[in-house]
Amino acid sequence: MHPAEINCAIEMAGSSQSKIARKRRVSPSMVNKVIHGLAVSRHIHKEIAKTIGKDLSEIWPDYYTKKAVNQ
């Protein structure tokens, strides 16, 4: 997903980068860096995915791949 799409999805979910930062006990700028691909943090990725209701592989396919089922 493009960073603008991620930000839009976060807002549509009724959340914000600041709320995600508070939940993960990091700075809002760190969340912003993760969204824009300037930093990688699995726990922030997971919180964003949970917030917007998407799988990690849908948001960051370069870092996460869906495992094939029944192969």
N, CA, C, O and CB atoms as a CASP TS submission, in Angstrom:
PFRMAT TS
TARGET T0000
AUTHOR 0000-0000-0000
METHOD Language model
MODEL 1
PARENT N/A
ATOM      1  N   MET     1       0.843  -1.191   0.000  1.00  0.00           N
ATOM      2  CA  MET     1       0.000   0.000   0.000  1.00  0.00           C
ATOM      3  C   MET     1       0.878   1.240   0.000  1.00  0.00           C
ATOM      4  O   MET     1       1.964   1.256   0.580  1.00  0.00           O
ATOM      5  CB  MET     1      -0.954   0.006   1.219  1.00  0.00           C
ATOM      6  N   HIS     2       0.397   2.249  -0.645  1.00  0.00           N
ATOM      7  CA  HIS     2       1.069   3.541  -0.657  1.00  0.00           C
ATOM      8  C   HIS     2       0.874   4.201   0.713  1.00  0.00           C
ATOM      9  O   HIS     2      -0.164   4.005   1.346  1.00  0.00           O
ATOM     10  CB  HIS     2       0.521   4.454  -1.811  1.00  0.00           C
ATOM     11  N   PRO     3       1.860   4.980   1.176  1.00  0.00           N
ATOM     12  CA  PRO     3       1.714   5.632   2.486  1.00  0.00           C
ATOM     13  C   PRO     3       0.431   6.450   2.629  1.00  0.00           C
ATOM     14  O   PRO     3      -0.173   6.466   3.701  1.00  0.00           O
ATOM     15  CB  PRO     3       2.895   6.528   2.735  1.00  0.00           C
ATOM     16  N   ALA     4       0.012   7.124   1.566  1.00  0.00           N
ATOM     17  CA  ALA     4      -1.225   7.907   1.644  1.00  0.00           C
ATOM     18  C   ALA     4      -2.435   7.001   1.873  1.00  0.00           C
ATOM     19  O   ALA     4      -3.369   7.377   2.581  1.00  0.00           O
ATOM     20  CB  ALA     4      -1.420   8.732   0.359  1.00  0.00           C
ATOM     21  N   GLU     5      -2.418   5.805   1.274  1.00  0.00           N
ATOM     22  CA  GLU     5      -3.510   4.848   1.475  1.00  0.00           C
ATOM     23  C   GLU     5      -3.524   4.336   2.915  1.00  0.00           C
ATOM     24  O   GLU     5      -4.587   4.158   3.511  1.00  0.00           O
ATOM     25  CB  GLU     5      -3.380   3.667   0.492  1.00  0.00           C
ATOM     26  N   ILE     6      -2.346   4.104   3.457  1.00  0.00           N
ATOM     27  CA  ILE     6      -2.248   3.640   4.844  1.00  0.00           C
ATOM     28  C   ILE     6      -2.797   4.714   5.781  1.00  0.00           C
ATOM     29  O   ILE     6      -3.599   4.425   6.670  1.00  0.00           O
ATOM     30  CB  ILE     6      -0.772   3.293   5.213  1.00  0.00           C
ATOM     31  N   ASN     7      -2.359   5.951   5.573  1.00  0.00           N
ATOM     32  CA  ASN     7      -2.842   7.049   6.416  1.00  0.00           C
ATOM     33  C   ASN     7      -4.343   7.208   6.307  1.00  0.00           C
ATOM     34  O   ASN     7      -5.015   7.420   7.317  1.00  0.00           O
ATOM     35  CB  ASN     7      -2.156   8.355   6.038  1.00  0.00           C
ATOM     36  N   CYS     8      -4.877   7.111   5.117  1.00  0.00           N
ATOM     37  CA  CYS     8      -6.324   7.223   4.909  1.00  0.00           C
ATOM     38  C   CYS     8      -7.055   6.086   5.628  1.00  0.00           C
ATOM     39  O   CYS     8      -8.076   6.311   6.278  1.00  0.00           O
ATOM     40  CB  CYS     8      -6.659   7.207   3.396  1.00  0.00           C
ATOM     41  N   ALA     9      -6.530   4.873   5.507  1.00  0.00           N
ATOM     42  CA  ALA     9      -7.153   3.719   6.166  1.00  0.00           C
ATOM     43  C   ALA     9      -7.136   3.873   7.685  1.00  0.00           C
ATOM     44  O   ALA     9      -8.093   3.495   8.361  1.00  0.00           O
ATOM     45  CB  ALA     9      -6.435   2.423   5.764  1.00  0.00           C
ATOM     46  N   ILE    10      -6.054   4.426   8.219  1.00  0.00           N
ATOM     47  CA  ILE    10      -5.957   4.662   9.667  1.00  0.00           C
ATOM     48  C   ILE    10      -7.036   5.658  10.092  1.00  0.00           C
ATOM     49  O   ILE    10      -7.720   5.449  11.094  1.00  0.00           O
ATOM     50  CB  ILE    10      -4.538   5.191  10.055  1.00  0.00           C
ATOM     51  N   GLU    11      -7.184   6.735   9.330  1.00  0.00           N
ATOM     52  CA  GLU    11      -8.212   7.732   9.649  1.00  0.00           C
ATOM     53  C   GLU    11      -9.612   7.147   9.519  1.00  0.00           C
ATOM     54  O   GLU    11     -10.477   7.401  10.358  1.00  0.00           O
ATOM     55  CB  GLU    11      -8.072   8.952   8.736  1.00  0.00           C
ATOM     56  N   MET    12      -9.834   6.360   8.462  1.00  0.00           N
ATOM     57  CA  MET    12     -11.151   5.749   8.251  1.00  0.00           C
ATOM     58  C   MET    12     -11.503   4.787   9.377  1.00  0.00           C
ATOM     59  O   MET    12     -12.679   4.565   9.665  1.00  0.00           O
ATOM     60  CB  MET    12     -11.189   5.015   6.909  1.00  0.00           C
ATOM     61  N   ALA    13     -10.483   4.216  10.013  1.00  0.00           N
ATOM     62  CA  ALA    13     -10.696   3.301  11.132  1.00  0.00           C
ATOM     63  C   ALA    13     -10.916   4.062  12.441  1.00  0.00           C
ATOM     64  O   ALA    13     -11.111   3.457  13.495  1.00  0.00           O
ATOM     65  CB  ALA    13      -9.503   2.350  11.271  1.00  0.00           C
ATOM     66  N   GLY    14     -10.882   5.385  12.364  1.00  0.00           N
ATOM     67  CA  GLY    14     -11.100   6.190  13.565  1.00  0.00           C
ATOM     68  C   GLY    14      -9.880   6.307  14.446  1.00  0.00           C
ATOM     69  O   GLY    14      -9.999   6.573  15.642  1.00  0.00           O
ATOM     70  N   SER    15      -8.715   6.112  13.874  1.00  0.00           N
ATOM     71  CA  SER    15      -7.487   6.176  14.651  1.00  0.00           C
ATOM     72  C   SER    15      -6.565   7.248  14.066  1.00  0.00           C
ATOM     73  O   SER    15      -6.966   8.020  13.196  1.00  0.00           O
ATOM     74  CB  SER    15      -6.782   4.796  14.676  1.00  0.00           C
ATOM     75  N   SER    16      -5.339   7.282  14.553  1.00  0.00           N
ATOM     76  CA  SER    16      -4.346   8.236  14.070  1.00  0.00           C
ATOM     77  C   SER    16      -2.948   7.674  14.328  1.00  0.00           C
ATOM     78  O   SER    16      -2.772   6.716  15.080  1.00  0.00           O
ATOM     79  CB  SER    16      -4.525   9.624  14.759  1.00  0.00           C
ATOM     80  N   GLN    17      -1.975   8.289  13.694  1.00  0.00           N
ATOM     81  CA  GLN    17      -0.600   7.877  13.935  1.00  0.00           C
ATOM     82  C   GLN    17      -0.240   8.070  15.408  1.00  0.00           C
ATOM     83  O   GLN    17       0.488   7.259  15.982  1.00  0.00           O
ATOM     84  CB  GLN    17       0.368   8.668  13.033  1.00  0.00           C
ATOM     85  N   SER    18      -0.742   9.128  16.013  1.00  0.00           N
ATOM     86  CA  SER    18      -0.456   9.387  17.429  1.00  0.00           C
ATOM     87  C   SER    18      -1.035   8.308  18.332  1.00  0.00           C
ATOM     88  O   SER    18      -0.389   7.888  19.292  1.00  0.00           O
ATOM     89  CB  SER    18      -1.006  10.745  17.837  1.00  0.00           C
ATOM     90  N   LYS    19      -2.257   7.855  18.030  1.00  0.00           N
ATOM     91  CA  LYS    19      -2.867   6.785  18.835  1.00  0.00           C
ATOM     92  C   LYS    19      -2.071   5.489  18.706  1.00  0.00           C
ATOM     93  O   LYS    19      -1.851   4.787  19.693  1.00  0.00           O
ATOM     94  CB  LYS    19      -4.333   6.551  18.405  1.00  0.00           C
ATOM     95  N   ILE    20      -1.643   5.178  17.490  1.00  0.00           N
ATOM     96  CA  ILE    20      -0.826   3.977  17.271  1.00  0.00           C
ATOM     97  C   ILE    20       0.487   4.109  18.028  1.00  0.00           C
ATOM     98  O   ILE    20       0.952   3.147  18.640  1.00  0.00           O
ATOM     99  CB  ILE    20      -0.560   3.752  15.756  1.00  0.00           C
ATOM    100  N   ALA    21       1.082   5.285  17.990  1.00  0.00           N
ATOM    101  CA  ALA    21       2.347   5.521  18.697  1.00  0.00           C
ATOM    102  C   ALA    21       2.178   5.312  20.204  1.00  0.00           C
ATOM    103  O   ALA    21       3.023   4.690  20.848  1.00  0.00           O
ATOM    104  CB  ALA    21       2.863   6.948  18.415  1.00  0.00           C
ATOM    105  N   ARG    22       1.089   5.831  20.757  1.00  0.00           N
ATOM    106  CA  ARG    22       0.854   5.656  22.194  1.00  0.00           C
ATOM    107  C   ARG    22       0.687   4.180  22.549  1.00  0.00           C
ATOM    108  O   ARG    22       1.222   3.717  23.556  1.00  0.00           O
ATOM    109  CB  ARG    22      -0.389   6.446  22.633  1.00  0.00           C
ATOM    110  N   LYS    23      -0.059   3.439  21.720  1.00  0.00           N
ATOM    111  CA  LYS    23      -0.268   2.013  21.994  1.00  0.00           C
ATOM    112  C   LYS    23       1.045   1.242  21.974  1.00  0.00           C
ATOM    113  O   LYS    23       1.242   0.335  22.782  1.00  0.00           O
ATOM    114  CB  LYS    23      -1.236   1.413  20.976  1.00  0.00           C
ATOM    115  N   ARG    24       1.933   1.587  21.072  1.00  0.00           N
ATOM    116  CA  ARG    24       3.197   0.855  20.928  1.00  0.00           C
ATOM    117  C   ARG    24       4.340   1.506  21.710  1.00  0.00           C
ATOM    118  O   ARG    24       5.470   1.019  21.699  1.00  0.00           O
ATOM    119  CB  ARG    24       3.576   0.759  19.457  1.00  0.00           C
ATOM    120  N   ARG    25       4.030   2.604  22.383  1.00  0.00           N
ATOM    121  CA  ARG    25       5.021   3.320  23.198  1.00  0.00           C
ATOM    122  C   ARG    25       6.244   3.752  22.379  1.00  0.00           C
ATOM    123  O   ARG    25       7.394   3.535  22.760  1.00  0.00           O
ATOM    124  CB  ARG    25       5.470   2.439  24.365  1.00  0.00           C
ATOM    125  N   VAL    26       5.935   4.371  21.242  1.00  0.00           N
ATOM    126  CA  VAL    26       6.973   4.950  20.387  1.00  0.00           C
ATOM    127  C   VAL    26       6.525   6.367  20.029  1.00  0.00           C
ATOM    128  O   VAL    26       5.407   6.769  20.350  1.00  0.00           O
ATOM    129  CB  VAL    26       7.219   4.073  19.086  1.00  0.00           C
ATOM    130  N   SER    27       7.389   7.109  19.372  1.00  0.00           N
ATOM    131  CA  SER    27       7.031   8.468  18.971  1.00  0.00           C
ATOM    132  C   SER    27       6.172   8.442  17.716  1.00  0.00           C
ATOM    133  O   SER    27       6.284   7.527  16.899  1.00  0.00           O
ATOM    134  CB  SER    27       8.292   9.316  18.736  1.00  0.00           C
ATOM    135  N   PRO    28       5.309   9.449  17.563  1.00  0.00           N
ATOM    136  CA  PRO    28       4.531   9.542  16.329  1.00  0.00           C
ATOM    137  C   PRO    28       5.413   9.611  15.088  1.00  0.00           C
ATOM    138  O   PRO    28       5.037   9.111  14.027  1.00  0.00           O
ATOM    139  CB  PRO    28       3.630  10.755  16.379  1.00  0.00           C
ATOM    140  N   SER    29       6.584  10.230  15.217  1.00  0.00           N
ATOM    141  CA  SER    29       7.487  10.310  14.057  1.00  0.00           C
ATOM    142  C   SER    29       7.991   8.930  13.653  1.00  0.00           C
ATOM    143  O   SER    29       8.249   8.686  12.475  1.00  0.00           O
ATOM    144  CB  SER    29       8.679  11.231  14.366  1.00  0.00           C
ATOM    145  N   MET    30       8.134   8.024  14.619  1.00  0.00           N
ATOM    146  CA  MET    30       8.552   6.660  14.293  1.00  0.00           C
ATOM    147  C   MET    30       7.455   5.957  13.496  1.00  0.00           C
ATOM    148  O   MET    30       7.749   5.260  12.525  1.00  0.00           O
ATOM    149  CB  MET    30       8.884   5.863  15.583  1.00  0.00           C
ATOM    150  N   VAL    31       6.215   6.128  13.888  1.00  0.00           N
ATOM    151  CA  VAL    31       5.088   5.538  13.151  1.00  0.00           C
ATOM    152  C   VAL    31       5.077   6.099  11.733  1.00  0.00           C
ATOM    153  O   VAL    31       4.886   5.353  10.773  1.00  0.00           O
ATOM    154  CB  VAL    31       3.726   5.827  13.872  1.00  0.00           C
ATOM    155  N   ASN    32       5.279   7.394  11.598  1.00  0.00           N
ATOM    156  CA  ASN    32       5.314   8.026  10.288  1.00  0.00           C
ATOM    157  C   ASN    32       6.444   7.458   9.429  1.00  0.00           C
ATOM    158  O   ASN    32       6.254   7.212   8.239  1.00  0.00           O
ATOM    159  CB  ASN    32       5.473   9.537  10.436  1.00  0.00           C
ATOM    160  N   LYS    33       7.608   7.252  10.022  1.00  0.00           N
ATOM    161  CA  LYS    33       8.746   6.678   9.286  1.00  0.00           C
ATOM    162  C   LYS    33       8.429   5.265   8.809  1.00  0.00           C
ATOM    163  O   LYS    33       8.784   4.890   7.692  1.00  0.00           O
ATOM    164  CB  LYS    33      10.011   6.664  10.169  1.00  0.00           C
ATOM    165  N   VAL    34       7.770   4.492   9.643  1.00  0.00           N
ATOM    166  CA  VAL    34       7.399   3.125   9.264  1.00  0.00           C
ATOM    167  C   VAL    34       6.400   3.161   8.110  1.00  0.00           C
ATOM    168  O   VAL    34       6.534   2.402   7.150  1.00  0.00           O
ATOM    169  CB  VAL    34       6.802   2.358  10.477  1.00  0.00           C
ATOM    170  N   ILE    35       5.417   4.022   8.196  1.00  0.00           N
ATOM    171  CA  ILE    35       4.418   4.133   7.137  1.00  0.00           C
ATOM    172  C   ILE    35       5.071   4.518   5.805  1.00  0.00           C
ATOM    173  O   ILE    35       4.682   4.018   4.750  1.00  0.00           O
ATOM    174  CB  ILE    35       3.345   5.166   7.522  1.00  0.00           C
ATOM    175  N   HIS    36       6.050   5.396   5.862  1.00  0.00           N
ATOM    176  CA  HIS    36       6.719   5.867   4.644  1.00  0.00           C
ATOM    177  C   HIS    36       7.904   5.000   4.223  1.00  0.00           C
ATOM    178  O   HIS    36       8.605   5.331   3.267  1.00  0.00           O
ATOM    179  CB  HIS    36       7.189   7.280   4.843  1.00  0.00           C
ATOM    180  N   GLY    37       8.128   3.904   4.923  1.00  0.00           N
ATOM    181  CA  GLY    37       9.194   2.985   4.536  1.00  0.00           C
ATOM    182  C   GLY    37      10.593   3.441   4.883  1.00  0.00           C
ATOM    183  O   GLY    37      11.569   2.907   4.356  1.00  0.00           O
ATOM    184  N   LEU    38      10.706   4.421   5.764  1.00  0.00           N
ATOM    185  CA  LEU    38      12.019   4.916   6.166  1.00  0.00           C
ATOM    186  C   LEU    38      12.572   4.149   7.365  1.00  0.00           C
ATOM    187  O   LEU    38      13.745   4.282   7.713  1.00  0.00           O
ATOM    188  CB  LEU    38      11.939   6.399   6.493  1.00  0.00           C
ATOM    189  N   ALA    39      11.717   3.350   7.986  1.00  0.00           N
ATOM    190  CA  ALA    39      12.101   2.497   9.108  1.00  0.00           C
ATOM    191  C   ALA    39      11.219   1.254   9.053  1.00  0.00           C
ATOM    192  O   ALA    39      10.131   1.274   8.477  1.00  0.00           O
ATOM    193  CB  ALA    39      11.956   3.250  10.493  1.00  0.00           C
ATOM    194  N   VAL    40      11.702   0.179   9.655  1.00  0.00           N
ATOM    195  CA  VAL    40      10.938  -1.069   9.698  1.00  0.00           C
ATOM    196  C   VAL    40      10.795  -1.491  11.157  1.00  0.00           C
ATOM    197  O   VAL    40      11.778  -1.563  11.895  1.00  0.00           O
ATOM    198  CB  VAL    40      11.633  -2.195   8.851  1.00  0.00           C
ATOM    199  N   SER    41       9.569  -1.765  11.556  1.00  0.00           N
ATOM    200  CA  SER    41       9.299  -2.216  12.908  1.00  0.00           C
ATOM    201  C   SER    41       8.131  -3.190  12.864  1.00  0.00           C
ATOM    202  O   SER    41       7.003  -2.804  12.560  1.00  0.00           O
ATOM    203  CB  SER    41       8.997  -1.020  13.853  1.00  0.00           C
ATOM    204  N   ARG    42       8.401  -4.430  13.164  1.00  0.00           N
ATOM    205  CA  ARG    42       7.347  -5.447  13.104  1.00  0.00           C
ATOM    206  C   ARG    42       6.197  -5.118  14.053  1.00  0.00           C
ATOM    207  O   ARG    42       5.034  -5.289  13.688  1.00  0.00           O
ATOM    208  CB  ARG    42       7.922  -6.824  13.440  1.00  0.00           C
ATOM    209  N   HIS    43       6.499  -4.652  15.259  1.00  0.00           N
ATOM    210  CA  HIS    43       5.397  -4.386  16.195  1.00  0.00           C
ATOM    211  C   HIS    43       4.558  -3.190  15.752  1.00  0.00           C
ATOM    212  O   HIS    43       3.359  -3.159  16.028  1.00  0.00           O
ATOM    213  CB  HIS    43       5.945  -4.140  17.605  1.00  0.00           C
ATOM    214  N   ILE    44       5.140  -2.218  15.083  1.00  0.00           N
ATOM    215  CA  ILE    44       4.351  -1.111  14.547  1.00  0.00           C
ATOM    216  C   ILE    44       3.574  -1.580  13.324  1.00  0.00           C
ATOM    217  O   ILE    44       2.410  -1.217  13.156  1.00  0.00           O
ATOM    218  CB  ILE    44       5.257   0.092  14.189  1.00  0.00           C
ATOM    219  N   HIS    45       4.201  -2.379  12.469  1.00  0.00           N
ATOM    220  CA  HIS    45       3.491  -2.960  11.329  1.00  0.00           C
ATOM    221  C   HIS    45       2.248  -3.702  11.808  1.00  0.00           C
ATOM    222  O   HIS    45       1.160  -3.527  11.259  1.00  0.00           O
ATOM    223  CB  HIS    45       4.415  -3.914  10.536  1.00  0.00           C
ATOM    224  N   LYS    46       2.417  -4.532  12.837  1.00  0.00           N
ATOM    225  CA  LYS    46       1.297  -5.317  13.349  1.00  0.00           C
ATOM    226  C   LYS    46       0.176  -4.428  13.890  1.00  0.00           C
ATOM    227  O   LYS    46      -1.001  -4.706  13.662  1.00  0.00           O
ATOM    228  CB  LYS    46       1.779  -6.262  14.441  1.00  0.00           C
ATOM    229  N   GLU    47       0.533  -3.376  14.594  1.00  0.00           N
ATOM    230  CA  GLU    47      -0.473  -2.466  15.160  1.00  0.00           C
ATOM    231  C   GLU    47      -1.239  -1.754  14.048  1.00  0.00           C
ATOM    232  O   GLU    47      -2.457  -1.595  14.136  1.00  0.00           O
ATOM    233  CB  GLU    47       0.193  -1.429  16.093  1.00  0.00           C
ATOM    234  N   ILE    48      -0.532  -1.327  13.007  1.00  0.00           N
ATOM    235  CA  ILE    48      -1.197  -0.674  11.880  1.00  0.00           C
ATOM    236  C   ILE    48      -2.134  -1.659  11.194  1.00  0.00           C
ATOM    237  O   ILE    48      -3.280  -1.324  10.896  1.00  0.00           O
ATOM    238  CB  ILE    48      -0.161  -0.119  10.873  1.00  0.00           C
ATOM    239  N   ALA    49      -1.652  -2.867  10.945  1.00  0.00           N
ATOM    240  CA  ALA    49      -2.474  -3.889  10.285  1.00  0.00           C
ATOM    241  C   ALA    49      -3.731  -4.183  11.102  1.00  0.00           C
ATOM    242  O   ALA    49      -4.827  -4.286  10.550  1.00  0.00           O
ATOM    243  CB  ALA    49      -1.662  -5.186  10.077  1.00  0.00           C
ATOM    244  N   LYS    50      -3.571  -4.314  12.397  1.00  0.00           N
ATOM    245  CA  LYS    50      -4.711  -4.564  13.287  1.00  0.00           C
ATOM    246  C   LYS    50      -5.696  -3.390  13.236  1.00  0.00           C
ATOM    247  O   LYS    50      -6.909  -3.594  13.188  1.00  0.00           O
ATOM    248  CB  LYS    50      -4.225  -4.796  14.743  1.00  0.00           C
ATOM    249  N   THR    51      -5.174  -2.181  13.245  1.00  0.00           N
ATOM    250  CA  THR    51      -6.006  -0.979  13.232  1.00  0.00           C
ATOM    251  C   THR    51      -6.841  -0.882  11.970  1.00  0.00           C
ATOM    252  O   THR    51      -8.021  -0.536  12.026  1.00  0.00           O
ATOM    253  CB  THR    51      -5.143   0.257  13.370  1.00  0.00           C
ATOM    254  N   ILE    52      -6.225  -1.190  10.812  1.00  0.00           N
ATOM    255  CA  ILE    52      -6.951  -1.017   9.545  1.00  0.00           C
ATOM    256  C   ILE    52      -7.590  -2.310   9.039  1.00  0.00           C
ATOM    257  O   ILE    52      -8.253  -2.312   8.001  1.00  0.00           O
ATOM    258  CB  ILE    52      -6.013  -0.478   8.487  1.00  0.00           C
ATOM    259  N   GLY    53      -7.394  -3.405   9.767  1.00  0.00           N
ATOM    260  CA  GLY    53      -8.049  -4.661   9.424  1.00  0.00           C
ATOM    261  C   GLY    53      -7.520  -5.318   8.163  1.00  0.00           C
ATOM    262  O   GLY    53      -8.280  -5.915   7.400  1.00  0.00           O
ATOM    263  N   LYS    54      -6.228  -5.210   7.947  1.00  0.00           N
ATOM    264  CA  LYS    54      -5.615  -5.841   6.778  1.00  0.00           C
ATOM    265  C   LYS    54      -4.475  -6.739   7.209  1.00  0.00           C
ATOM    266  O   LYS    54      -3.909  -6.570   8.289  1.00  0.00           O
ATOM    267  CB  LYS    54      -5.113  -4.783   5.781  1.00  0.00           C
ATOM    268  N   ASP    55      -4.143  -7.693   6.358  1.00  0.00           N
ATOM    269  CA  ASP    55      -3.024  -8.591   6.594  1.00  0.00           C
ATOM    270  C   ASP    55      -1.716  -7.840   6.330  1.00  0.00           C
ATOM    271  O   ASP    55      -1.655  -6.956   5.475  1.00  0.00           O
ATOM    272  CB  ASP    55      -3.130  -9.861   5.697  1.00  0.00           C
ATOM    273  N   LEU    56      -0.686  -8.203   7.070  1.00  0.00           N
ATOM    274  CA  LEU    56       0.624  -7.574   6.870  1.00  0.00           C
ATOM    275  C   LEU    56       1.083  -7.644   5.424  1.00  0.00           C
ATOM    276  O   LEU    56       1.668  -6.690   4.912  1.00  0.00           O
ATOM    277  CB  LEU    56       1.658  -8.229   7.761  1.00  0.00           C
ATOM    278  N   SER    57       0.825  -8.764   4.762  1.00  0.00           N
ATOM    279  CA  SER    57       1.281  -8.945   3.382  1.00  0.00           C
ATOM    280  C   SER    57       0.537  -8.043   2.401  1.00  0.00           C
ATOM    281  O   SER    57       1.042  -7.768   1.312  1.00  0.00           O
ATOM    282  CB  SER    57       1.114 -10.396   2.967  1.00  0.00           C
ATOM    283  N   GLU    58      -0.649  -7.585   2.770  1.00  0.00           N
ATOM    284  CA  GLU    58      -1.395  -6.659   1.916  1.00  0.00           C
ATOM    285  C   GLU    58      -0.816  -5.251   1.990  1.00  0.00           C
ATOM    286  O   GLU    58      -0.854  -4.502   1.014  1.00  0.00           O
ATOM    287  CB  GLU    58      -2.873  -6.638   2.314  1.00  0.00           C
ATOM    288  N   ILE    59      -0.290  -4.905   3.139  1.00  0.00           N
ATOM    289  CA  ILE    59       0.228  -3.559   3.354  1.00  0.00           C
ATOM    290  C   ILE    59       1.693  -3.459   2.942  1.00  0.00           C
ATOM    291  O   ILE    59       2.090  -2.517   2.256  1.00  0.00           O
ATOM    292  CB  ILE    59       0.065  -3.156   4.817  1.00  0.00           C
ATOM    293  N   TRP    60       2.491  -4.434   3.364  1.00  0.00           N
ATOM    294  CA  TRP    60       3.931  -4.443   3.082  1.00  0.00           C
ATOM    295  C   TRP    60       4.338  -5.758   2.428  1.00  0.00           C
ATOM    296  O   TRP    60       4.985  -6.588   3.067  1.00  0.00           O
ATOM    297  CB  TRP    60       4.742  -4.218   4.377  1.00  0.00           C
ATOM    298  N   PRO    61       3.968  -5.962   1.158  1.00  0.00           N
ATOM    299  CA  PRO    61       4.270  -7.240   0.495  1.00  0.00           C
ATOM    300  C   PRO    61       5.772  -7.528   0.355  1.00  0.00           C
ATOM    301  O   PRO    61       6.172  -8.684   0.220  1.00  0.00           O
ATOM    302  CB  PRO    61       3.636  -7.255  -0.874  1.00  0.00           C
ATOM    303  N   ASP    62       6.596  -6.485   0.387  1.00  0.00           N
ATOM    304  CA  ASP    62       8.047  -6.705   0.286  1.00  0.00           C
ATOM    305  C   ASP    62       8.624  -7.329   1.555  1.00  0.00           C
ATOM    306  O   ASP    62       9.690  -7.943   1.511  1.00  0.00           O
ATOM    307  CB  ASP    62       8.758  -5.385  -0.003  1.00  0.00           C
ATOM    308  N   TYR    63       7.934  -7.179   2.678  1.00  0.00           N
ATOM    309  CA  TYR    63       8.425  -7.707   3.949  1.00  0.00           C
ATOM    310  C   TYR    63       7.708  -8.973   4.404  1.00  0.00           C
ATOM    311  O   TYR    63       8.278  -9.808   5.106  1.00  0.00           O
ATOM    312  CB  TYR    63       8.293  -6.661   5.007  1.00  0.00           C
ATOM    313  N   TYR    64       6.456  -9.098   3.995  1.00  0.00           N
ATOM    314  CA  TYR    64       5.646 -10.226   4.466  1.00  0.00           C
ATOM    315  C   TYR    64       4.969 -10.890   3.274  1.00  0.00           C
ATOM    316  O   TYR    64       4.459 -10.208   2.385  1.00  0.00           O
ATOM    317  CB  TYR    64       4.586  -9.758   5.509  1.00  0.00           C
ATOM    318  N   THR    65       4.965 -12.191   3.254  1.00  0.00           N
ATOM    319  CA  THR    65       4.269 -12.917   2.204  1.00  0.00           C
ATOM    320  C   THR    65       3.224 -13.804   2.843  1.00  0.00           C
ATOM    321  O   THR    65       3.418 -14.334   3.937  1.00  0.00           O
ATOM    322  CB  THR    65       5.253 -13.748   1.344  1.00  0.00           C
ATOM    323  N   LYS    66       2.110 -13.957   2.143  1.00  0.00           N
ATOM    324  CA  LYS    66       1.073 -14.876   2.636  1.00  0.00           C
ATOM    325  C   LYS    66       1.541 -16.291   2.405  1.00  0.00           C
ATOM    326  O   LYS    66       2.074 -16.617   1.344  1.00  0.00           O
ATOM    327  CB  LYS    66      -0.300 -14.626   1.934  1.00  0.00           C
ATOM    328  N   LYS    67       1.344 -17.119   3.389  1.00  0.00           N
ATOM    329  CA  LYS    67       1.691 -18.528   3.245  1.00  0.00           C
ATOM    330  C   LYS    67       0.593 -19.248   2.471  1.00  0.00           C
ATOM    331  O   LYS    67      -0.597 -19.063   2.725  1.00  0.00           O
ATOM    332  CB  LYS    67       1.908 -19.188   4.630  1.00  0.00           C
ATOM    333  N   ALA    68       1.012 -20.055   1.541  1.00  0.00           N
ATOM    334  CA  ALA    68       0.046 -20.813   0.754  1.00  0.00           C
ATOM    335  C   ALA    68      -0.654 -21.828   1.653  1.00  0.00           C
ATOM    336  O   ALA    68      -0.025 -22.443   2.515  1.00  0.00           O
ATOM    337  CB  ALA    68       0.738 -21.522  -0.442  1.00  0.00           C
ATOM    338  N   VAL    69      -1.940 -21.996   1.448  1.00  0.00           N
ATOM    339  CA  VAL    69      -2.736 -22.920   2.236  1.00  0.00           C
ATOM    340  C   VAL    69      -2.832 -24.238   1.485  1.00  0.00           C
ATOM    341  O   VAL    69      -3.090 -24.254   0.281  1.00  0.00           O
ATOM    342  CB  VAL    69      -4.145 -22.340   2.531  1.00  0.00           C
ATOM    343  N   ASN    70      -2.623 -25.356   2.201  1.00  0.00           N
ATOM    344  CA  ASN    70      -2.731 -26.697   1.645  1.00  0.00           C
ATOM    345  C   ASN    70      -1.788 -26.965   0.476  1.00  0.00           C
ATOM    346  O   ASN    70      -2.186 -27.560  -0.526  1.00  0.00           O
ATOM    347  CB  ASN    70      -4.128 -26.934   1.209  1.00  0.00           C
ATOM    348  N   GLN    71      -0.562 -26.534   0.606  1.00  0.00           N
ATOM    349  CA  GLN    71       0.416 -26.858  -0.443  1.00  0.00           C
ATOM    350  C   GLN    71       1.544 -27.659   0.131  1.00  0.00           C
ATOM    351  O   GLN    71       2.469 -28.030  -0.592  1.00  0.00           O
ATOM    352  CB  GLN    71       0.960 -25.592  -1.107  1.00  0.00           C
TER
END
